[in-house]
Amino acid sequence: MTSPPRIQGVQEWLYVVIVASLALYLVIGVVAWTWMILAGVPAPAAFTTVLATIAGALAGMATPLAPPGRESGPAPPGEG
């Protein structure tokens, strides 16, 4: 069952907003991390963990939810 077109449009915009904000947070974090390294400021212990979490969330949002479907047919002999 598919969602009505209006809800799908809202979902698409929501995905765009989420991906854009995650990308912005990642860029800001990398810039801040680079600045801390160059300035000699000690970075918080969990800073790289937060950046990795943001990168993982961005990768999860940017990839499709399901792989392209294959045509279902009879299973080859020996499988099943």
C-alpha positions in Angstrom: 0.0 0.0 0.0 1.4 3.4 -0.9 1.0 6.7 0.9 -1.1 9.5 -0.7 0.9 11.8 -2.9 0.7 14.6 -0.3 2.2 12.5 2.4 5.0 11.3 0.1 5.8 14.9 -0.8 6.1 15.8 2.9 8.3 12.7 3.5 10.6 13.6 0.6 11.1 17.1 1.9 11.7 15.7 5.4 14.4 13.4 4.1 16.0 16.4 2.2 15.9 18.5 5.4 17.4 15.7 7.5 20.2 14.9 5.0 21.0 18.6 4.5 21.2 19.2 8.3 23.3 16.1 8.9 25.7 17.2 6.1 25.9 20.7 7.6 26.6 19.3 11.1 29.3 17.0 9.7 31.0 19.9 7.8 30.9 22.1 11.0 32.3 19.2 13.1 35.1 18.5 10.7 36.0 22.2 10.5 35.9 22.4 14.3 38.0 19.3 14.6 40.6 20.6 12.1 40.7 23.9 13.9 41.3 22.1 17.2 44.1 20.1 15.8 45.8 23.1 14.1 45.4 25.3 17.2 46.6 22.7 19.6 43.4 22.7 21.6 42.7 19.3 23.1 39.5 17.8 21.5 36.9 16.2 23.8 37.3 12.4 24.1 34.0 11.6 22.4 34.3 14.2 19.5 35.3 11.6 16.9 32.5 9.3 18.1 30.0 12.1 17.6 31.4 12.8 14.1 31.3 9.1 13.2 27.7 8.9 14.4 26.7 11.9 12.3 28.5 10.3 9.3 26.7 7.0 9.9 23.3 8.7 10.1 24.0 10.6 7.0 25.0 7.4 5.1 21.9 5.7 6.4 19.6 8.5 5.2 21.4 8.9 1.9 21.1 5.2 0.9 17.8 3.7 -0.3 15.7 1.9 2.3 15.5 -1.3 0.2 17.7 -2.6 -2.6 16.2 -2.7 -6.1 13.8 -5.7 -6.2 14.4 -8.7 -8.2 11.7 -10.5 -10.1 10.5 -13.4 -8.0 10.4 -16.6 -9.8 10.9 -20.2 -9.0 14.0 -21.0 -6.9 16.8 -22.6 -8.8 17.2 -26.3 -8.1 19.1 -27.0 -4.9 18.0 -23.8 -3.2 14.9 -23.5 -1.1 
